[in-house]
Amino acid sequence: MANAGSRLEQSSTAANGAETKSSDAPADPSRTSAKMTADDCSCAASKACNQMPKSVQTMIGIWIVTLSSIALAHLPWAWALAERFSVTNSHPRARWLWVTFGPQKASVLLIVVILAAVIGSCAALALTFANRVGYNKLEKGWGWWYFTRPFTATAIGVLAYALLQAGFFGSGSSATPDLLAAGGIGGLAGLFTDQLLQKMRKALGLTAFLKSATDPKETEKITT
């Protein structure tokens, strides 16, 4: 019996030693590399699934090129028409394609604002689009941002020009020629849509989006 007990004790000691050696043994390099490769493949697959489809990328590229070409083709016509108002007191006639009409000075200046805002927005869109496509970081879900951004910039440009004429930015219409102000405000609205929107928000005394009007921090930002 004593001999059997000693044999059982020796066998259990040997098993414990084998387990300790197996736990202390270094990991198999082939298994580690295989696990890393699997992780890399899963990461690459998730990035590929999050990429914008090639068809949508092509549509966005065509949209930016077409819209910017139309705006660039019409801006010299609108600019020349606005200059005709500044050198004469009469109301010059304008022709667009096959339509002849007699525009007002304010409407021509608004056309300049709109075209300049579209050109500035297309320039910003083209830089962003080319950069993200080049680095393969164009994610799906942002397609509507590229399509709606020029319209947002145009609306903000028109509102900013109206606020400038009304003196909300600290200067009236007499400080800057109307045509230069229209082109400058439109271009800035296209290039810096978000920044100009924040400036308009402060000029009107409004709180930021998704912020409470009773927030003391927001009130301090607006009043300072």
C-alpha angles and dihedrals in degrees: 000000000000091000091051091050092051091048091052091049091050092049092050091048091051092049092050090050091051091051091050091051092048092050092047093048115107118256119265108263092214092056092047093050091046090053092049091049091051091050091049091049092050091048091049090047092052091050091048091051090051094051120108112252116259092239092057091047090053092049091051092049092050090046093053094046094046096046094046091047092052092048093046091050093052100041096076089050093051092043093052091047091052091050090054088062091054096053098044136041093215126088108255121213120243132204125204115182102311097338122097119195143154109242127195122239094246093053092049091051090051089052089053090050092050095047093046091049091051092049093049092046092049090050091053091044093049093051093048094044095048092047095050094044091049092052092039092239100123103128125201117250093053097085095100090051090063092047098046100037096085091052091049091049091049093052092047091047093054092047092046091051090050090050090049091053090048091053099245091134094055099266134074131222093272094066094067131028110260096236095050091045091051094049094043096048092046093050093047091048089055097045099038104026097151095044093049090048090055091049090051090049091055092044091055094042095242128149123242122268115280090013127118117245089222093057106121092210092056091047090052091050092052097045095046 
